[in-house]
C-alpha cells in the first residue's frame, strides 16, 4: 500500500517467512484433520488406537514441511534503496534469484492450494459417501430413520461448505501468485488494493469453520450457549457445581451415529 519499506531491514525476510510458515501449518493441519476424520469413519475400531500414537509425528511433519516451504523467503529478498528517490527503501527480490521466483511461487501454489484442496475434497467425499450409505442398527423406525437422514444431510452439507469455502477463498490469491511473474499484472494501477483484498479473503478462511460448525451442529450450539451462561450461573450459584448437559468431548460430535462390523464386533461411531 505504501509502495516503500518502512520496517527494519531484517523484517523484509522475516515477515514473508512467518507468513508462509503460518499459512503452510494452517493448510496442512486442515488436511490432517480431514484425513483423521476420514480414517475414523472408515476404521472406527482401530483408528483411535492406531493413529493416536502418530499425532506427535504428524504435527512434527506439518511444521517441518512448513519450514521447508517458508525457508527460501529468508534468502531471496533484501532491502534496497530506490534508484531515483533518496531515502526511500524497497523490499525486493535479489537479482540472482529473480529467474527462480516463478518456480518458487508455482511450488507454493501447488503445495498450499491444489494438493491440499485435492486431499480435503477426496477425504470429505469419501466420508460423505460412507455416511450416506450406512444404515442404523436394529429394525426400521420411521421417526428414528427420519432423524438420521436429516442429520446425514446436515453433515454432508457442512463438509461440502468447508471444501467450497477453502477453494473459493484461496483461489484469487493463488491465481495471482501463479501469474504474477509471467504477466504485467503488477503494473496495474490498483493492484496493491486488489492484492490486499485477495490476501484478506484467503486469510479469512481460517475463521469460517467455527461458524459453520455452530450453524450445522446442534450439540456445538448447546455447548457454546452453556459456556456463555456458565459465568452468570457461577455467580448465582456459588459453591454449587454447574450441571452440564454435555461434556466438552461429547459436544464436538454430531447427532448422527452408525453401526459397523469389524473383526466380528459391533461398534457405534460418531462423526467428529
N, C-alpha and C positions, 0 to 999 in steps of 0.2 A: 504493500500500500504506500509506503514512504519512498519507494524507489531508491533507498540507500540503507546502509547498515549502520545502526546506531548503538548496537550492543558491543560488549567486549569481544575482541577478536576470536578468542577460543570458542565463543558461543556459535560462531559460524559453522563449526564442525559438530559441536556438542548438541545443538538444538535439533538438526536433522537426524543425528544418530539416535537421540532419545525418542524422537517421533516415530521413526521406522521401527525401533525396538518395541515401543508400546503397541503400535499397530500390529506387528507380527505376533506378539504374545497374545493380544486380544483375539485376532483371527484364528490362530492355531488353537487357542482354548475353545473357541466355538466349534471347531472341527472335532476336538477331543470329546467335548460334551455330546455332540451328535453321535459319534461312534460309540461312546459309552452307553447312551440311551438305546441305540440300535442293538448292541450286544445284550443289554438287559432284557429286551423284548424277545430276541431270538433264542437266547440261552439263559432263561430265568434261574435255573437251579445252580448252574456252575459259574455264572458270570461274576457274582459278588466275590466268591472265594478266589476265582482265577485272576480277576483284574484288580482287586483291592491291593494286592502286593505290587502292582505295576504303577500305582499312582505317582509315587516319587520319581520313577523313571520317566513317566510321561511328562511330568512337569519339567524335569531337567532337560528332556529333549526339546520341549517347546521353547525354553529360554536359550538353549544352545543354538537352535535354528534361528531364533530372533536375533541373537548376537551376530551370527554369520551374515544374515541379510543386512543388518544395520552397520556393521563394521566398515564397509567401504566409505561411508559418509565421513569417517574420521580422517580420510586421506585425500579425497577427490576435491574438496572445497578449501578455499582460502580467502582472506580479505585483501583486496587490492584498492589502491586509490583511483579515483576517477581520472580519466585521461585529460579532461578539459576543465573540470570544476575542482579547484583546490579545496582540500579539507573534506571532500565527500568520499566515503568509503563504500565498497560493494562486496558482498559475499558471492563469489563466482567460482566456476569450475576451473581447476588448474589446466593449463594448456595441454600438458601431456596426457590428461585423462579425457579430454573432450571427445576423441573418437570412440571412446568406450562407454560414454554416458547413455547412449541409446540402448545398448545391450544391458546395462545396469537397470535402466528403467523397465525394459521388457521383462527382465528377470523378476523384478519386484511385482509387476503386474501379474505375471504367471503364478508366482508363489503366494501372493497376498490377495488375489482375486479369483482367477479362473480355477485353479486347483481346489482352493477352499470351497468355492461355490459348488463345484462338482461333487466334492466329498459330502458337504452338508445336504445337497439335493438328493443324492443317491441314498444316504443314510435315512433321511426322513421319508423318502419314497418307500423304502423297504419297510420302515416302521408303519407307515400308513397302510400299506398293502397287508402286512401281517395282522394289524389290529382289525382291519375291516373284515378279513376272512376268518377271524377267530370267533368261537361261539362260547356262550356261558355254560357252566356245568349244570346238570340237572334237567328236569323236564321243562318244556316251554311254558313260559308265563308271559302273557301279553303285556302287563304293566312293567315287569322287570325288563323284558326284551326291548320294550319301547324306550325305557330309560337308558339302556345300554347303547341302543342305536343312536340316541340323541347325544350321548357323551362321546361316542366314536366320532360323530360328525364334528363335534366341537374340538376334539383333539387333532383330527386331521386338518381342520380349518386353521387351527393355531399353528401347526407345523408348516403349513403352506404359507401363511403370512410371514413367519420368521424367515423362510427361504427367500420369498419375493422381496421383502424389505432389505435383506442383505444385498441381493442382486441390484436393486434399484438405487439404493443409497450409495453404493460404491462405484456404480457403472460410470457416471460422468467424470469423476476424478481419474479413474483408471484409463478411460479413453484419452483424456488429456495427457496423462503420463506416457501413454504408448505413442502418441503422435507429436509430442512437443519438440522432439529432436529432428523430425523429418519434414516439418511444415513451418510456415511463418506465423503460427498461431500466437506466439509471444509478441508479435508486432501489433496485434490488435489493440486498439486504444484502451478498452475496458477489460483487458484480460486479467488484470490483478483483482478487480472486483469479482469477475466470474470465477477466478480460481478460489478466492476465499469462500464464495458461495458453494462451490463444489466440495471444497475441503470441509466446510461446516456440515454439509449434508452427509458426507462419508463418516465423519466423527460422531454424528448424532445417532448413527445406527446402534451404538452401544447402549443408549438409554431407552430404546423402544421395548426391549424384551420384557422388563418388569410390567409395563403397561399391558402388553399382550397377555401375559400370564394372569394379570388382575382381571382382565375382561373375560377370559375363557375358562378360568379355574375358580369354581365356587369355593373350594376349600382355601385357596390362596386369599380370596376376598375375606372370608370369615376370620382367618388368622390375622390378616392385616388390620381389620377392624378391631379385633381383640387386642392387638398390640397398641393401637391408638387409644383404646379405652383403658388400658392397663394402668397408666399413671393416675388417672382420675379415680379408678376403683381402689388403688392402693391408698390414696389419701382418705377415701371414705371409710375403708375397712382396714385400718392399721392393725397389724397383729394377726389378721385373718388371711389364710392362704388364698390366693387368687385361683378360682376354679377355671380351668382351661378346657375349652371344647376340643381342641386338637393339640397334639404335640407339634413342635417345630418340624420334626421329620415327617410326620404324617400330613402336615398341612401342605407340603410341597407336592403331594401326589394328586393324581386325578381320580375322579369318582369311578371311572370305568375299570373293571377288572376282567381278567380272562383266566381260564384254566388250561394248563398244559400238562402233557405226559412226557416225562423224561426219565429214562432208566427205571421205568416201572412205577414211578412215584408221581402223584398228582400235586401240582402246586398252583397257587393263585398269585398272579403277578399284577403289579400296578404300575402304570406309566408314570415316571417322574417328570 
